[in-house]
Amino acid sequence: MTTTPRPEAQRPAIGHLSRRALLKGTVATASGGALMNWGSLFNSASAAEGVQKQQKRCILLWMNGGVSQFETFDMKPGRPTGGQFRPVSTNLPGIQVCELLPKISQNMDKLAVIRSMRTSQVDHPGGIHLMHTGYSTAANIRFPEIGAVVSKYLGRERSDLPNFIKIFSHGNSGAGFLGPKYLPFSLSPEGRLPTFSTSNRNSELESRRNGLRNFVEDVFAREHKAETARMHREAYEAARRLQNVHQVFNIDDEWEKNRDLYGDSAFGRRCLLARRLIEEGVPFVEVGQSSYDSHADNFVWHRSLLPPMEHAWVGLMTDLEQRGLLKNTLIVWMGEIGRTPRINNRSGRDHYVRSWSTALAGCGVKGGLVYGASDKDGIDVKDNAVTEGDFFATIYQALGIDPKTEHFTGVRPIPIAPFGSEVVKDILA
Amino acid sequence: MNRSVLFPCVALLVVCGFPLVVHGEELRDSIDHQLAAAWKANGIEPAKPSSDGEFLRRVHLDLLGTIPTHDEAVAFLDDTRADKRKLLIDRLLNDPRFAEHQGEVWDMVLFGRNPPGYGTDKRDEFQAWLRDQFAKNTPYDQWVKAILRAEGNTIDNGAPMYFVQYRNEPEEATQAVTQTFLGVQLQCARCHDHPFEPWTQLDFYGTAAFFARLRVVDIGKKNKLTMYAIGERNTGDVLFTGPTAEQVVGKKGEPVKPKFLQGEPLVEPELSADFKEDRNFPNGKVPPSPKFSRKNQLADWIARPGNPYFARAVANRIWAQFMGRGIVHPVDNMSRSNTPSHPELLDQLARNMVDHKFDLKWYIRELVNSRAYQLSGSGPVEAAMPQWFEQARTRPLSAEELLDAWKVAIGWDGIEKSSGKKASEDRYSPLGSGYLVQFLGRPNNGVGDFQGGLHEHLFLNNGGIGSLLSQSKGGLHHSLLNSKAPWTERVDQLYLAMLSRRPVKDEQERFVEFLSAEENSSGRLQEAIWVLMTCSEFRFNH
């Protein structure tokens, strides 16, 4: 651990993107990257709206603790590892999912399910870092979370809303070496703004105080060019701009009429808020649900967690589709680990990463696809193993961000998805 | 020799790698000569020397973890003695807060904000013990040895607390000990030989074998706190038996034996054939010493002067603490692929560290007396930690430094005194550790460090530091509001109290205009204080 309040504590490692890499990254960013400054380019609301619909974004549905593949997308009926739930048929011929996912079963045409995940970190902290960054932890490199990378490439400069928002946050890798500008903005499990988010000063006094503060900051900036101080100023501006958009976070006005669509649950409310934020142009929103860490009573836990989750998930896809946003919004569904084939003596399943499942939807992902397969007991991957690197490369590709784009920490190049990762092309249209 | 001849010679010296160390020279001068040679060789223009105000604030924060008071600032700025910086440094090094602050810095090095557990998040005794080592200026090698030998218990002398955090985790202890005290990173070799460093799995587990017999023993309670002692068994080994390729199926290999990093195997006396180990250490009893302590052998090897890593690691770490980045950076990753920016300087620092018997106060005194440390933080360099040390670094204050500096700035001591109430014993009073650490100190970059961002400003903007904006008697606000002096003077006082310098002309004009715009200035004065508390100039040490 490097854990001192050392001088570099807050600064990003040297590796901001090189100019060359930025150019590569931007070119590869089909619609998004070239539009990094789009907010300031448009005066006409309708033109901006048109562009906004093109703008790619991402919602991560994070199943904290590690959702079971056997109780969701990779059932093993009749096998000793199968568990107690029954499979149901879906709107894809020959494909079955768990009976706990009735709504998903009728929306499989929108999903690409991967049944052949094989990842490298089997515990929670390691897995949470891995499945937020694509990398295992390293003592000397601070890897950014996917949300930070997406907000760097698809985020809008000087937007009122933060570019990376987490509702019920898990993981603390944050912006890593990309620097504080790309840190997540975390909301409570209820979607509430963090403590101290609301100014209680009247706007006249606030603006008077701000005028003096800007003067002081300008004086300092005349002589001091350090990037940390610049980022500090930018974050202050962002904190003030946030005051303009508080109403976005309050979903009460919309909840009544969307309650049935999303399901009357905390996760449903989080998903509705995520849709609102995406619609407002936030490029990355993570929505957490916890906890699937079912070492005991695996079936009870999944029976209580999955129904509200799948209801909200389907509601979210339906809502986005109706608003014309699903084609540019990638939904990623995953936890940090899968669960063991073996059911332990407490009716639980433990941690497992040799073979497990994730799912993608929207944003050019082929719907109606089941990719890869595990063997008959779900012990190992039978076909087309997908590593964490491949998975992240595929996500970035879908979002129009070249997964080979490199950042530098010192002279060491760090590609957005780890070296040797391959985009799973079959999943992308 | 005229100048035009001398310059290429200096450049040549650097290129050819001749020693630049001049014998008999003080370290501070040697540092300056060597950095200057590198600037010349690389065509770098260093920043101008720091102003008195800049230096005053910087050295206070670095040595004491807080800023000077208004009166201290005035006294220093108006002091006309030529050696006033040197005198100030001497005074600060003898201030009790020096030991407190350095103790806090090292406590974070050793435990981090979120230690692995087992009650180590509350470790007042360890912190007091560490502070005491700085107060007594115990040589670094000696107090490190005490931490690694871990004798006594966690309440009576504190030092054993270090190993409590790695209970039953010899591999974690291996990583932490080598990284912190030797400046090397073995973690890759935990699972495979390092691809381009000399570290092998045998190095990793050879070191882990020294820790494999350690047990954390709960030996009772004192003052309602659990006392831990570090016991060491006479038997027991790491589970690792060597690289996979060398293993024979169906055969249990020999566990890896202790071996000093990149050095000799440990020579251990044989246990007698009829030796029988007692069952595990029972709770409530002080564990007996082993017949032969592997741990103590390692502690002595790590902290001996001839250890090739130890002196370099600490010289480099403390260099980075004061100069911004390490000569090898990050400081705990010294390796073939991460070479020093100034190799001869680092060699010299390490050598001097040994020659001066690991006297950290001596070393820190040399660093902060160097012209390099006293360069200005203003200039064109955008890197917060300039590569060639050509401009002072810009580093954010830790949560603790910020709090302490705020309290000095707004006269919290005076407010507490005037209130007649007893001063709080809470280190985080009056803000409380909860919010302060959450918004300004909790690690949020995945490896134990804090990065500031939006949340921090929301905290500062919307009431988080309200209790420090007190209008009570004894504080800065009260004294300025009730002063009969003209606003120009009062603005001087405000700047001296908060930023340890006098305002420049446009600052003074702007603040006088702002503060005198209404009959009742109270609200505006509070706003001005808030502005200076939250501005970048305050937030960073530069």
Chai-1 contact restraints between the chains, C-beta under 6 A:
chainA,res_idxA,chainB,res_idxB,connection_type,confidence,min_distance_angstrom,max_distance_angstrom,comment,restraint_id
A,M1,B,G112,contact,1.0,0.0,6.0,A-B,restraint_1
A,M1,B,G448,contact,1.0,0.0,6.0,A-B,restraint_2
A,T2,B,D332,contact,1.0,0.0,6.0,A-B,restraint_3
A,T2,B,V447,contact,1.0,0.0,6.0,A-B,restraint_4
A,T3,B,G112,contact,1.0,0.0,6.0,A-B,restraint_5
A,T3,B,G448,contact,1.0,0.0,6.0,A-B,restraint_6
A,T4,B,M108,contact,1.0,0.0,6.0,A-B,restraint_7
A,T4,B,V109,contact,1.0,0.0,6.0,A-B,restraint_8
A,P5,B,M108,contact,1.0,0.0,6.0,A-B,restraint_9
A,P5,B,S398,contact,1.0,0.0,6.0,A-B,restraint_10
A,P7,B,G324,contact,1.0,0.0,6.0,A-B,restraint_11
A,P7,B,R393,contact,1.0,0.0,6.0,A-B,restraint_12
A,P7,B,R395,contact,1.0,0.0,6.0,A-B,restraint_13
A,E8,B,M385,contact,1.0,0.0,6.0,A-B,restraint_14
A,A9,B,D449,contact,1.0,0.0,6.0,A-B,restraint_15
A,A9,B,F450,contact,1.0,0.0,6.0,A-B,restraint_16
A,Q10,B,P396,contact,1.0,0.0,6.0,A-B,restraint_17
A,Q10,B,Q451,contact,1.0,0.0,6.0,A-B,restraint_18
A,Q10,B,G452,contact,1.0,0.0,6.0,A-B,restraint_19
A,R11,B,A384,contact,1.0,0.0,6.0,A-B,restraint_20
A,H129,B,G446,contact,1.0,0.0,6.0,A-B,restraint_21
A,A139,B,Q185,contact,1.0,0.0,6.0,A-B,restraint_22
A,A139,B,Q187,contact,1.0,0.0,6.0,A-B,restraint_23
A,N140,B,P330,contact,1.0,0.0,6.0,A-B,restraint_24
A,N140,B,N333,contact,1.0,0.0,6.0,A-B,restraint_25
A,R142,B,N445,contact,1.0,0.0,6.0,A-B,restraint_26
A,R142,B,G446,contact,1.0,0.0,6.0,A-B,restraint_27
A,R142,B,V447,contact,1.0,0.0,6.0,A-B,restraint_28
A,N172,B,N444,contact,1.0,0.0,6.0,A-B,restraint_29
A,S173,B,G446,contact,1.0,0.0,6.0,A-B,restraint_30
A,G174,B,N444,contact,1.0,0.0,6.0,A-B,restraint_31
A,G174,B,N445,contact,1.0,0.0,6.0,A-B,restraint_32
A,G176,B,N445,contact,1.0,0.0,6.0,A-B,restraint_33
A,P180,B,Q451,contact,1.0,0.0,6.0,A-B,restraint_34
A,P180,B,G452,contact,1.0,0.0,6.0,A-B,restraint_35
A,P180,B,G453,contact,1.0,0.0,6.0,A-B,restraint_36
A,L183,B,G453,contact,1.0,0.0,6.0,A-B,restraint_37
A,F185,B,L454,contact,1.0,0.0,6.0,A-B,restraint_38
A,F196,B,L458,contact,1.0,0.0,6.0,A-B,restraint_39
A,F196,B,F459,contact,1.0,0.0,6.0,A-B,restraint_40
A,F196,B,N462,contact,1.0,0.0,6.0,A-B,restraint_41
A,F196,B,G464,contact,1.0,0.0,6.0,A-B,restraint_42
A,S197,B,L458,contact,1.0,0.0,6.0,A-B,restraint_43
A,S199,B,N462,contact,1.0,0.0,6.0,A-B,restraint_44
A,R209,B,E527,contact,1.0,0.0,6.0,A-B,restraint_45
A,L212,B,F514,contact,1.0,0.0,6.0,A-B,restraint_46
A,L212,B,V531,contact,1.0,0.0,6.0,A-B,restraint_47
A,R213,B,V531,contact,1.0,0.0,6.0,A-B,restraint_48
A,F215,B,R510,contact,1.0,0.0,6.0,A-B,restraint_49
A,V216,B,V531,contact,1.0,0.0,6.0,A-B,restraint_50
A,V216,B,C535,contact,1.0,0.0,6.0,A-B,restraint_51
A,E217,B,C535,contact,1.0,0.0,6.0,A-B,restraint_52
A,E217,B,S536,contact,1.0,0.0,6.0,A-B,restraint_53
A,F220,B,S536,contact,1.0,0.0,6.0,A-B,restraint_54
A,F220,B,E537,contact,1.0,0.0,6.0,A-B,restraint_55
A,E223,B,S378,contact,1.0,0.0,6.0,A-B,restraint_56
A,H224,B,S378,contact,1.0,0.0,6.0,A-B,restraint_57
A,K225,B,P380,contact,1.0,0.0,6.0,A-B,restraint_58
A,K225,B,E382,contact,1.0,0.0,6.0,A-B,restraint_59
A,A226,B,A384,contact,1.0,0.0,6.0,A-B,restraint_60
A,A226,B,T394,contact,1.0,0.0,6.0,A-B,restraint_61
A,E227,B,E382,contact,1.0,0.0,6.0,A-B,restraint_62
A,T228,B,A384,contact,1.0,0.0,6.0,A-B,restraint_63
A,T228,B,T394,contact,1.0,0.0,6.0,A-B,restraint_64
A,A229,B,T394,contact,1.0,0.0,6.0,A-B,restraint_65
A,A229,B,S536,contact,1.0,0.0,6.0,A-B,restraint_66
A,A229,B,F540,contact,1.0,0.0,6.0,A-B,restraint_67
A,H232,B,S536,contact,1.0,0.0,6.0,A-B,restraint_68
A,H232,B,R539,contact,1.0,0.0,6.0,A-B,restraint_69
A,A235,B,G453,contact,1.0,0.0,6.0,A-B,restraint_70
A,A235,B,L454,contact,1.0,0.0,6.0,A-B,restraint_71
A,A235,B,H457,contact,1.0,0.0,6.0,A-B,restraint_72
A,Y236,B,H457,contact,1.0,0.0,6.0,A-B,restraint_73
A,A238,B,L454,contact,1.0,0.0,6.0,A-B,restraint_74
A,A239,B,L454,contact,1.0,0.0,6.0,A-B,restraint_75
A,A239,B,H457,contact,1.0,0.0,6.0,A-B,restraint_76
A,A239,B,L458,contact,1.0,0.0,6.0,A-B,restraint_77
A,A239,B,N461,contact,1.0,0.0,6.0,A-B,restraint_78
